[in-house]
Amino acid sequence: MTSHLDAALQRDLEQIRTKVTEMGNLAVEAVEGAVRAVLDRNRQLAFAVILRDQYIDSLEKQLDRLCLEFLVRHQPAATLLRFAYATIKINLELERVGDYAESVAREAVRLTKIDAQLPLEPLRQITGLAVQMLRDSIRAFIAQDADLARRTVETDEAVDLLRNKLSGDLTQAFRRGELPFEALIPLISIIRRFERVSDQARNISMETLYLCTGEYAKHKDSDVLRVLFVDEHNTRSLIAETIGTALGEPGFVFSSAGLDPTPVDQLTIDFMASKGLDVSRAVPKTVTQVPNLDFQDVIVLLAPEARKMFPRRPRKAVLLDWAFDAASAGANDSAAYQAAYSFLEGQIRDLVSAIRVSNHDQPPPVATSA
């Protein structure tokens, strides 16, 4: 016969699962509502999504309280402890999904004010992938289905690639005069928000894998430190990326971007070739096309214009300003190229050395300039 304690335990577990399902359904409805508001340019629906976000916030508090009460009342161990811990983390992920849906709805309101044809159809693919990932991640957690969780995690890469393609297509449409500027930023923001929804679904799936297997794989690449260089045309920053990559330092990933990227000019190609470095095949990209932009550890600004993309220091990144010293990079003479190259090489070597020391002795300091 089931004891009173066992019955209470099962009742509390079921109550938590029910709340997770309820909150997951609200998050999915919010995202789907935001999608329809954008595609149909429906102002009323957008406002409805914005107003309903308070229900998700309220449910997040309720579920958090249930988990804490479960921990105190039952003092669980092993699988049940993992269940409570994973639920608390998933609760936070779903609340963030609600925030992203609200943000998309606000951008949808902005789009309704634009009297022009907008390229909205391509958005259906990324929104469809993101919503399906969210549904599958919730279903995987409730059913404790590790296989479904793994398949959901694998889908995230496709969403990242699609985000980069769509952002690039929109930027090119703007340059050709086919997309008004006041629509460009909202549309790119919407694409990034749906990519973030897929990230939350991935995180939920990884918490499910933790619950099912006891292996915490969420930050399996946490030993990799990402450094992003940003300038105006992705010229100086490309030189810096190439220098950093050529160092061959294990544990570092260097990338670059520009606010208004232009093709790599022949002078840059020839100069870098004189250093034994090939940039002839490099494809300049915008900041929004950088993979894993939200997971960069260090962002280095190489031009005053780059500050426009980061008016405030990113929450999880160290922001370094090398703009003044790198100002001569890209000038049309070999002396300027050499001066910029020497400066960047020295700064990057010092940065790598400092990070290695910091990681060995203590957490790296958070700075806003260097």
C-alpha positions as CSV (number, residue, x, y, z in Angstrom):
1,M,0.0,0.0,0.0
2,T,1.3,3.4,-0.9
3,S,2.3,5.4,2.2
4,H,0.9,8.8,3.0
5,L,4.4,10.3,2.3
6,D,4.5,8.6,-1.1
7,A,1.1,9.9,-1.9
8,A,2.0,13.5,-0.9
9,L,5.2,13.2,-3.0
10,Q,3.4,12.0,-6.1
11,R,0.8,14.8,-5.6
12,D,3.4,17.5,-5.4
13,L,5.3,16.1,-8.4
14,E,2.1,16.1,-10.5
15,Q,1.3,19.6,-9.4
16,I,4.7,20.8,-10.5
17,R,4.4,19.0,-13.9
18,T,0.9,20.5,-14.4
19,K,2.3,24.0,-13.7
20,V,5.2,23.4,-16.1
21,T,2.8,22.3,-18.8
22,E,0.5,25.3,-18.1
23,M,3.4,27.7,-18.3
24,G,4.8,26.0,-21.4
25,N,1.5,26.3,-23.1
26,L,1.3,30.0,-22.3
27,A,4.8,30.6,-23.6
28,V,4.0,28.7,-26.9
29,E,0.7,30.7,-27.2
30,A,2.6,34.0,-26.7
31,V,5.2,33.1,-29.3
32,E,2.6,32.0,-31.8
33,G,0.5,35.1,-31.1
34,A,3.6,37.3,-31.7
35,V,4.3,35.4,-35.0
36,R,0.7,36.1,-36.2
37,A,0.9,39.7,-35.1
38,V,4.0,40.2,-37.3
39,L,2.9,38.2,-40.3
40,D,-0.6,39.7,-40.3
41,R,0.6,43.2,-39.2
42,N,-2.2,42.9,-36.5
43,R,-1.9,45.7,-34.0
44,Q,-4.6,44.4,-31.7
45,L,-3.1,40.9,-31.5
46,A,0.3,42.5,-30.7
47,F,-1.2,44.4,-27.8
48,A,-2.9,41.3,-26.5
49,V,0.5,39.4,-26.5
50,I,2.1,42.3,-24.6
51,L,-0.7,42.4,-22.0
52,R,-0.7,38.6,-21.5
53,D,3.0,38.6,-20.5
54,Q,2.0,39.4,-17.0
55,Y,0.3,36.0,-16.7
56,I,3.5,34.3,-17.6
57,D,5.4,36.3,-15.0
58,S,2.8,35.5,-12.4
59,L,2.9,31.7,-13.2
60,E,6.7,31.8,-13.0
61,K,6.5,33.0,-9.4
62,Q,3.9,30.3,-8.6
63,L,6.1,27.5,-10.1
64,D,9.2,28.8,-8.4
65,R,7.4,28.7,-5.0
66,L,6.1,25.1,-5.7
67,C,9.7,24.0,-6.4
68,L,11.0,25.6,-3.3
69,E,8.2,24.1,-1.1
70,F,8.9,20.7,-2.7
71,L,12.6,20.9,-1.7
72,V,11.8,21.9,1.9
73,R,9.0,19.4,2.3
74,H,10.6,16.3,0.8
75,Q,14.3,17.0,1.0
76,P,14.8,15.0,-2.2
77,A,18.0,13.3,-3.4
78,A,19.2,11.9,-6.7
79,T,16.6,12.0,-9.5
80,L,14.0,13.9,-7.5
81,L,16.6,16.5,-6.6
82,R,17.6,16.8,-10.2
83,F,13.9,17.2,-11.2
84,A,13.4,20.1,-8.8
85,Y,16.6,21.8,-9.9
86,A,15.9,21.3,-13.6
87,T,12.3,22.6,-13.1
88,I,13.6,25.8,-11.5
89,K,15.9,26.4,-14.4
90,I,13.3,25.6,-17.0
91,N,10.9,27.9,-15.3
92,L,13.3,30.7,-15.8
93,E,13.8,29.8,-19.5
94,L,10.0,29.8,-20.1
95,E,9.7,33.2,-18.5
96,R,12.4,34.5,-20.9
97,V,10.5,33.1,-23.8
98,G,7.5,35.2,-22.7
99,D,9.7,38.2,-22.6
100,Y,10.9,37.5,-26.1
101,A,7.3,37.1,-27.4
102,E,6.5,40.5,-25.8
103,S,9.5,42.1,-27.5
104,V,8.5,40.7,-30.9
105,A,4.9,42.0,-30.3
106,R,6.3,45.5,-29.7
107,E,8.3,45.3,-32.9
108,A,5.1,44.1,-34.6
109,V,3.4,47.3,-33.5
110,R,6.2,49.4,-35.0
111,L,5.8,47.5,-38.3
112,T,2.1,48.3,-38.5
113,K,3.0,52.0,-38.8
114,I,5.1,51.4,-41.9
115,D,3.2,52.0,-45.1
116,A,5.2,49.7,-47.4
117,Q,5.3,46.1,-48.6
118,L,7.6,44.1,-46.2
119,P,9.4,40.8,-46.9
120,L,7.6,38.9,-44.1
121,E,7.1,35.4,-45.8
122,P,10.7,34.3,-45.2
123,L,10.1,34.7,-41.4
124,R,7.8,31.8,-41.4
125,Q,10.6,29.2,-41.6
126,I,12.5,30.5,-38.6
127,T,9.4,31.0,-36.5
128,G,8.2,27.6,-37.4
129,L,11.4,26.0,-36.3
130,A,11.6,28.0,-33.1
131,V,8.0,27.2,-32.1
132,Q,8.4,23.5,-32.9
133,M,11.6,23.4,-30.8
134,L,9.8,25.0,-27.9
135,R,6.9,22.6,-28.1
136,D,9.3,19.6,-28.3
137,S,11.5,20.8,-25.5
138,I,8.5,21.1,-23.1
139,R,7.1,17.7,-24.2
140,A,10.6,16.1,-23.7
141,F,10.8,17.4,-20.2
142,I,7.3,16.4,-19.2
143,A,7.8,12.9,-20.6
144,Q,11.5,12.8,-19.6
145,D,12.3,11.8,-23.2
146,A,16.0,12.1,-23.6
147,D,16.0,11.2,-27.3
148,L,13.5,13.9,-28.1
149,A,15.6,16.4,-26.0
150,R,18.7,15.5,-28.0
151,R,16.9,15.9,-31.4
152,T,15.6,19.3,-30.2
153,V,19.2,20.4,-29.3
154,E,20.4,19.4,-32.7
155,T,17.8,21.6,-34.4
156,D,19.3,24.7,-32.8
157,E,22.2,24.9,-35.3
158,A,19.8,25.1,-38.2
159,V,18.0,28.0,-36.6
160,D,21.3,29.8,-36.1
161,L,22.2,29.4,-39.7
162,L,18.8,30.5,-40.8
163,R,19.0,33.6,-38.6
164,N,22.3,34.6,-40.3
165,K,20.9,34.1,-43.8
166,L,17.7,36.1,-43.1
167,S,19.6,38.9,-41.5
168,G,21.9,39.1,-44.4
169,D,19.1,39.0,-46.9
170,L,17.3,41.9,-45.1
171,T,20.5,43.9,-45.0
172,Q,21.0,43.4,-48.8
173,A,17.4,44.3,-49.5
174,F,17.9,47.6,-47.5
175,R,21.0,48.4,-49.5
176,R,19.2,47.8,-52.8
177,G,16.5,50.2,-51.6
178,E,13.9,47.5,-51.4
179,L,13.4,47.8,-47.6
180,P,12.9,51.1,-45.7
181,F,15.4,51.7,-42.9
182,E,12.6,52.0,-40.3
183,A,11.7,48.4,-41.1
184,L,15.2,46.9,-41.1
185,I,16.0,47.1,-37.4
186,P,12.6,45.8,-36.2
187,L,12.8,42.8,-38.6
188,I,16.3,41.9,-37.7
189,S,15.4,42.2,-34.0
190,I,12.4,39.9,-34.6
191,I,14.7,37.3,-36.2
192,R,17.1,37.5,-33.3
193,R,14.3,37.1,-30.8
194,F,13.0,33.9,-32.5
195,E,16.6,32.6,-32.6
196,R,16.7,33.3,-28.8
197,V,13.5,31.4,-28.4
198,S,15.2,28.4,-30.0
199,D,18.1,28.9,-27.6
200,Q,15.8,28.7,-24.6
201,A,14.3,25.5,-26.1
202,R,17.8,24.1,-26.4
203,N,18.5,25.1,-22.8
204,I,15.3,23.4,-21.6
205,S,16.2,20.3,-23.6
206,M,19.7,20.2,-22.0
207,E,18.1,20.5,-18.5
208,T,16.0,17.5,-19.5
209,L,19.1,15.6,-20.5
210,Y,20.5,16.5,-17.1
211,L,17.4,15.2,-15.4
212,C,17.4,12.0,-17.4
213,T,21.1,11.2,-17.3
214,G,22.6,13.2,-14.5
215,E,25.1,14.6,-17.0
216,Y,25.2,18.4,-17.1
217,A,26.1,19.2,-20.7
218,K,24.7,22.7,-21.1
219,H,28.1,24.4,-21.1
220,K,30.1,21.6,-22.8
221,D,32.2,24.3,-24.6
222,S,32.7,26.5,-21.6
223,D,36.4,26.0,-21.8
224,V,36.3,28.0,-25.1
225,L,36.7,31.7,-24.8
226,R,35.2,33.8,-27.7
227,V,36.7,37.1,-28.7
228,L,34.9,39.3,-31.2
229,F,36.5,42.3,-33.0
230,V,34.2,45.0,-34.4
231,D,34.9,48.0,-36.6
232,E,33.0,50.0,-39.3
233,H,33.7,48.0,-42.5
234,N,35.1,44.7,-41.1
235,T,38.6,45.5,-42.4
236,R,40.6,46.3,-39.2
237,S,38.5,43.7,-37.4
238,L,39.3,41.1,-40.0
239,I,43.0,41.8,-39.7
240,A,42.7,41.3,-35.9
241,E,40.7,38.1,-36.3
242,T,43.3,36.7,-38.6
243,I,46.1,37.6,-36.3
244,G,44.4,36.0,-33.3
245,T,43.6,32.8,-35.2
246,A,47.1,32.6,-36.5
247,L,48.4,32.5,-32.9
248,G,47.0,29.0,-32.6
249,E,46.1,29.4,-29.0
250,P,44.0,26.5,-27.8
251,G,40.8,27.5,-26.1
252,F,40.3,30.7,-28.0
253,V,37.9,31.4,-30.9
254,F,38.4,34.8,-32.7
255,S,35.8,36.3,-35.0
256,S,35.1,39.7,-36.5
257,A,32.3,41.9,-37.9
258,G,31.5,45.4,-39.2
259,L,28.7,47.8,-38.9
260,D,28.7,48.3,-42.7
261,P,30.9,45.5,-44.1
262,T,32.5,45.9,-47.4
263,P,34.4,43.4,-49.6
264,V,38.1,42.8,-48.6
265,D,40.2,45.2,-50.8
266,Q,43.2,44.1,-52.7
267,L,45.6,46.2,-50.5
268,T,44.5,44.4,-47.4
269,I,44.8,41.0,-49.2
270,D,48.3,41.9,-50.4
271,F,49.5,43.2,-47.1
272,M,48.3,40.2,-45.1
273,A,49.8,37.9,-47.8
274,S,53.1,39.5,-47.0
275,K,52.7,38.3,-43.5
276,G,51.9,34.8,-44.7
277,L,48.2,35.1,-43.9
278,D,45.4,34.6,-46.5
279,V,42.3,36.7,-46.2
280,S,41.3,36.5,-49.9
281,R,38.4,34.1,-49.2
282,A,37.1,36.1,-46.1
283,V,33.5,37.0,-46.3
284,P,32.8,40.3,-44.3
285,K,29.7,40.2,-42.1
286,T,27.6,42.4,-40.0
287,V,27.4,42.1,-36.2
288,T,24.0,40.5,-36.4
289,Q,25.5,37.7,-38.6
290,V,28.0,36.7,-35.9
291,P,27.3,33.2,-34.7
292,N,26.7,33.0,-30.9
293,L,26.8,36.7,-30.6
294,D,25.1,36.5,-27.2
295,F,27.9,34.2,-25.9
296,Q,30.9,36.3,-26.8
297,D,33.2,36.6,-23.8
298,V,35.3,39.6,-25.0
299,I,34.2,42.3,-27.5
300,V,36.9,44.6,-28.8
301,L,35.9,47.8,-30.5
302,L,38.3,48.9,-33.2
303,A,36.5,52.1,-34.4
304,P,34.5,54.8,-32.7
305,E,31.5,53.9,-34.9
306,A,31.5,50.4,-33.3
307,R,30.3,51.9,-30.1
308,K,26.9,52.5,-31.6
309,M,26.2,48.7,-31.5
310,F,27.2,48.5,-27.8
311,P,26.0,51.7,-26.1
312,R,26.2,49.7,-22.8
313,R,28.5,46.9,-21.8
314,P,26.9,43.5,-22.7
315,R,25.8,41.7,-19.6
316,K,28.0,38.7,-20.1
317,A,31.0,40.2,-22.0
318,V,34.1,42.2,-21.3
319,L,34.0,45.3,-23.6
320,L,37.4,46.7,-24.6
321,D,37.9,49.9,-26.6
322,W,41.0,49.9,-28.8
323,A,39.4,52.4,-31.3
324,F,41.8,55.3,-30.9
325,D,45.0,53.3,-31.2
326,A,43.7,51.4,-34.2
327,A,42.6,54.4,-36.1
328,S,45.3,54.2,-38.7
329,A,44.4,50.7,-39.8
330,G,43.2,50.5,-43.3
331,A,44.8,53.6,-44.6
332,N,46.2,53.3,-48.1
333,D,49.9,52.9,-47.4
334,S,52.1,50.1,-46.2
335,A,53.4,52.1,-43.2
336,A,49.9,52.6,-41.8
337,Y,49.1,48.9,-42.4
338,Q,52.3,47.9,-40.6
339,A,51.7,50.2,-37.7
340,A,48.1,48.9,-37.3
341,Y,49.3,45.3,-37.6
342,S,52.0,45.7,-35.0
343,F,49.6,47.4,-32.6
344,L,46.9,44.7,-33.0
345,E,49.4,41.8,-32.8
346,G,50.8,43.2,-29.5
347,Q,47.4,44.0,-28.0
348,I,46.1,40.5,-28.9
349,R,49.1,38.7,-27.5
350,D,48.8,40.8,-24.3
351,L,45.0,40.0,-24.1
352,V,45.5,36.3,-24.5
353,S,48.3,36.3,-21.9
354,A,46.2,38.3,-19.5
355,I,43.2,36.0,-19.9
356,R,45.3,32.9,-19.4
357,V,46.7,34.4,-16.1
358,S,43.2,35.5,-15.0
359,N,41.6,32.1,-15.7
360,H,44.4,30.4,-13.8
361,D,44.3,32.7,-10.7
362,Q,40.9,34.3,-10.6
363,P,37.9,35.2,-12.7
364,P,38.8,37.7,-15.5
365,P,38.0,41.3,-14.5
366,V,35.1,43.1,-16.1
367,A,36.3,46.2,-17.8
368,T,34.9,48.8,-20.2
369,S,38.0,50.1,-21.7
370,A,41.7,49.3,-22.1
